[in-house]
Amino acid sequence: MNAGDWVRTREPLMGFAQGPSVEHGDGAPREIPAGAPRQVFFAERTAGWVTIHYDLGFGGSLDPYRVEAITEPEMLTAATPPELPPMIPEGTPEHS
C-alpha cells in the first residue's frame, strides 16, 4: 500500500481524534467503522504499518475533524475512490 491508495477497513479500528483543542476531544480514542472507505495517509515500509485518516462530519470549529489510526495492512482491503458530485459550471445560478 502507498500513500493516496483507497482502502476499506475489514473491521472497526480504534484511533485517536485530531482537532484544534484537547478540551474539545483532540487525542480522545474514537472508532473508525468497519467498511469505511479511507485514503492511506502513510505506509511505513520497514515495520509495515499503515496510517489512515477517517474524516468526521463538521461539528463545529472546535470539534475534532478526523480520526487517525495506525494498523496492519491485513486489516484493510483495496477500495475505489468515492464518486464526487458533478461540478457546477461557473455562471449558472447554482454556482453562486
C-alpha positions as MATLAB code, in Angstrom:
seq = 'MNAGDWVRTREPLMGFAQGPSVEHGDGAPREIPAGAPRQVFFAERTAGWVTIHYDLGFGGSLDPYRVEAITEPEMLTAATPPELPPMIPEGTPEHS';
ca = [
       0.000    0.000    0.000;
       1.070    3.528   -0.727;
       0.028    6.970    0.400;
      -3.016    8.030   -1.601;
      -4.384    4.495   -2.121;
      -8.042    3.983   -1.218;
      -8.837    1.208    1.267;
     -11.711   -0.123    3.399;
     -11.408   -1.298    6.970;
     -12.179   -5.024    7.458;
     -13.455   -4.430   10.995;
     -13.824   -1.455   13.328;
     -10.489    0.147   14.209;
      -9.614    2.331   17.156;
      -7.763    5.540   16.539;
      -7.329    8.958   18.097;
      -9.294   12.098   17.281;
      -7.408   15.041   15.835;
      -8.655   18.560   16.286;
      -7.803   22.043   17.499;
      -8.065   21.521   21.275;
      -7.754   18.832   23.943;
     -10.697   20.402   25.790;
     -12.925   19.538   22.812;
     -11.717   15.987   22.120;
      -8.300   16.126   20.459;
      -6.453   12.912   21.328;
      -9.565   11.085   22.546;
      -9.955    7.449   21.433;
     -12.516    7.122   18.612;
     -13.706    4.233   16.453;
     -13.440    4.013   12.674;
     -16.370    1.864   11.482;
     -15.869   -1.349    9.514;
     -16.135   -0.918    5.756;
     -15.335    2.774    5.873;
     -13.602    3.911    2.655;
     -10.439    5.783    3.577;
      -7.330    7.058    1.925;
      -3.921    5.829    3.075;
      -2.045    8.734    4.646;
       1.302    6.991    5.215;
       2.739    3.494    4.740;
       5.807    2.663    6.829;
       7.944    0.275    4.783;
      10.192   -1.219    7.487;
       7.561   -2.314   10.020;
       4.677   -2.443    7.517;
       2.269   -0.217    9.463;
      -0.306    1.840    7.557;
      -1.720    5.168    8.757;
      -5.263    6.072    7.660;
      -7.430    9.102    8.349;
     -11.198    8.914    8.850;
     -12.888   12.281    8.328;
     -15.561   13.277   10.801;
     -18.505   15.467    9.905;
     -18.156   19.154   10.684;
     -19.485   19.554   14.201;
     -18.100   22.990   14.867;
     -14.842   24.901   14.739;
     -13.520   23.355   17.972;
     -14.615   19.746   17.405;
     -12.209   17.051   16.167;
     -12.164   16.838   12.374;
     -10.739   13.344   11.836;
      -9.585   10.118   13.452;
      -6.102    8.788   12.761;
      -5.429    5.067   13.091;
      -2.268    3.063   12.561;
      -2.896   -0.531   11.554;
      -1.502   -3.586    9.815;
      -2.180   -3.865    6.065;
      -4.068   -7.136    6.677;
      -6.836   -5.090    8.375;
      -7.513   -3.229    5.101;
      -8.811   -4.122    1.646;
      -8.429   -2.194   -1.589;
     -11.271    0.189   -2.447;
     -12.232    2.542   -5.234;
     -12.362    6.282   -4.548;
     -15.825    7.620   -3.741;
     -17.636    9.373   -6.559;
     -17.556   13.135   -6.347;
     -20.641   15.167   -7.184;
     -20.536   16.768  -10.643;
     -19.013   20.212  -10.858;
     -21.403   23.101  -11.449;
     -20.187   25.319  -14.312;
     -19.404   28.908  -13.395;
     -22.078   31.404  -14.370;
     -25.002   29.115  -13.567;
     -27.432   30.096  -10.766;
     -26.437   27.002   -8.745;
     -22.767   28.069   -8.704;
     -23.208   31.192   -6.598;
];
